[in-house]
Amino acid sequence: MAWWAFLVVSSLALFPVAVLVWAVTSPFDPQRRALHRFTCLWASLYTWLNPAWTVTVEGREKIRPDATYVMIANHASFADILVLFRLFVHFKWVSKIEMFRIPCLGWNMRLNGYVPLRRGDARSIADMMEACLRTLADGNSIMMFPEGTRSLDGRLKPFKHGAFTLAQRARVPLLPIVVEGTFEALPARGLVLGGPRAIRLRVLDEIPYARFAGWPVEALTASVHALYRRELGEVDETHAHAAAAAR
């Protein structure tokens, strides 16, 4: 529980610094890049200082600094959020509205201009999409979990269409990012950290808008979901049953 205690105490200490960064830089930094960079540093402390976690980031060089993306990642743990900040690139999170109510952490999310979403609320989803379109038009990438919520067993859940509809409407590329090892490090259910874990963050090749511009969103969603299943080494259930029957 020492890790959680450190998270609470450090948040109380670092939020005033975030407010100071916001106050000093916001007049000439409308995208709040400086504050997001500070937030990356703040979040990264919890992986840098956890002796049980070794985080490897691969493919960061694939992220074009002048590009605006819809970034997507698989989601199996709260630790995914911390690990994704290790990219140290500019983006705005789409996150459930409950996260914005967390003292210090959630308040900092509001200062950053991250995008809230009330799950299951059609009006909130529509507002989120419009907010994301404005955010992308302003030159900010968006980070989303297309599964919508964390996996409870560590396996990839079905993808929702939102991120893919957004990329098509905004005419921007998709940037798939694969996170591995976080489910074992910090399972979705429970507050107890696992033992020593190797966590791996992999940036895959971007998917240019021209490649999926004319696709039905269902086909695009299914195609990217299949890509993730291959990258995560998850066997297609249909193929598994067919192979078992053939033996």
N, C-alpha and C positions, 0 to 999 in steps of 0.2 A: 504493500500500500504506500510505500515511500514515494513511488513514482507519481501516484495520484496526488499526494500531499505536495510534492514539488510542483506539479502542474498548477494547483490552486494558488500556492504562495507566489510562484513566479508570475502568474497571470495578474495578481493584485499589484505586483511591482512593475510589470511591463506595460499594463494598460495606460497608466499616466504618460509613459514615454510615447506610446502610440498616439495619444491625444496631442502631445507636443509636436510630433512629426507631422500629423495632419494639419495642425494649426499653422505651422511654419511653411509647409510646402503647398497646401491646397490652393492658395491664390495663383500660383504659376504652374501647378501640376494638376490640371483638371481630371486626368485619368487616374490620379492617385498612385502613380507608379512607385514613388518613394515609400509611401505607407505600405503598399503591397510587398515591397522588398523587405521592409522591416518585419512585416508579418511572416514572410518566408523564414527570416532569421529566428523569430520568436518560435514558430512551430518546429523548426529544425532542432532547436535545443533539446526537445524531448526525444529525438532519435539519436542525436550526437551523444547525449549524456546518459543514455540507457546502456549499460554495459552488456545487456543480454541481446541487444539488437545490432546486427551488422547490416547496413544498408548500402546496396550497390546501385548506382544509377547508370544506365546504359542508353546511348543514343541521343543524349541531350543536344549534340551537334546537329541533329536532324531538324531541330526547331529553328525555322528562319526568323531572325529577329524583326524583320519588317512585315511578317505575315500576320493575318488575323485568322484564328482557327476556332472551330468548335472542337474542343478537346474532350475526349471521352476516356473513361477508365473503368475497369471492373471494380466491384465493391464487395469486400468480405469482412471489413473490420473498420472500427474508428481510426485505427492506425493508418489506413489508406490516406486519409486527409493529411496527416502529418508528413507522410512519406512523399506525397505529391508536391508539397511545398518545397521539397528538396530539389525540384527542378530549377528553382530560382529564375523563373521566367514570368512575364506579366500575364495575368488572366483574372477573370472575375468568376467566383464560384456561384453555382446555382445550388441552394441548400434549403432544406425544410425549414419552415418559419420558426419552429421550436428552437433551432440552434441560435437564432438571433436574440433569444430571450436569456441566454446564459450570461450571467454577469461577467464582465470583462471580455471574455472571448466573443460572445455574441455582439456586444457593443462595438468591438473592434471590427466585426464583420460589417456592421452598418456604416461605420466610418469609411470602410473600403469601398462601399457601394456594391457589395455583393448582392445577388438577386434572391429574394425569398420566395418560397413556394409552399402553399398549403396543400398537402397531398390529398387527392380525391376531390378537390374543389374545382369545378370546371371554370369558374370565374377567375380563381387564383392562377390556374394553369394558363388561361388566355392572357392574363396580366403579365405572367412570367415570360411568355413568348414575346410579347411586345417589348418588355423591358430588355430582354436579351437581344432583340433586333436593334434596338437603339444603342445598346452597349457595343455590339459588333460594329455598327455604323460609325461609332466614335473611335474605332481602332483598337478595342479591347477584345482579346480572346475570351471565350467562355469555357469553363470547366464543368462537366456534368458526369453523373453516374447514370448510364442508360438503363441499368437494372432498376433504378428508382429507390431502392433501399438495400441494406446489406443482406448478403446471403447468410442463411443460418447454418448451412452445412459446408460452406467453403466452395461449393460448386457454382458455376455460372448460372445465374437466373436468366429468364427471357428478357430481352431488351424492349423498352417502350420506344415509341416512335419520335418522341419530342426532340431529341438531339439531332436526329436525321432530318426531320421536317425543318428545323431551324437552319441547318447547314444549307438545305436546298433553297429556302426562302431568302437567306442572306447571301447566297452564292459564294460561300467560303469553303475552304477545304476542311475535311475532318482530320483530326490527329489522334489516332488510337494509341493508348498507353496501357501497358499490361503491368499489373502489380501482383507479385507473388510472395508468399510467406507471411503475410500479415494475419491471415485467419488463425494460424497456429500461434502467432505472437500475441494476439489479443482477440479472442473469439467474440462474435457478435453478442452472445449471451454471457454475461458475467463480467466482473471487473478485475479478475485475477490475470496478470500477465503470464504468458507461457515462459518456458525456459529459453536458453540461448537459441536465437533464430537468425537465419540468413534471409534478409528481405531484399527482393530484387525488383527494381523499377526499370521497365524497358519502353523506350519510345520507339514505336514502329514507324514505317514510312508513312508520310501523309497521303491521304486519298484526295486527289485534286477534284475540285468541283466539276470540272468538265467530264470526269469519268462517271459521275452519277447524276448529272443534271437532269437527264430525261427518265430516270428510273422511277417506278412507283416506290413510294416510301417504304412499303412493306417489304419489297425485294431488297432495297438498300439495307434495311434493318436486319433482315435475315442473313444477308451476305456478310455484314460486319460481325454479327453474332457468331457465324461459322468461323470467321477469322480468329476471333477470340478463343473459341473452343479448340482450334488447332494449336494456337500459341500456348494455351494452358494445358495441352495434352489431355483434354477430356474426350473420351471415346463417344462417338455418336451412338445413342441407345439402339436405334433401328439397325445400324450395322452390327452392333454387338450381338443383338438377338439373332440376326441372320447368320452371323458367323457361328454362333453357338448351335443353331439348328443344323448347319451344314456339317458339323463335326460328328 
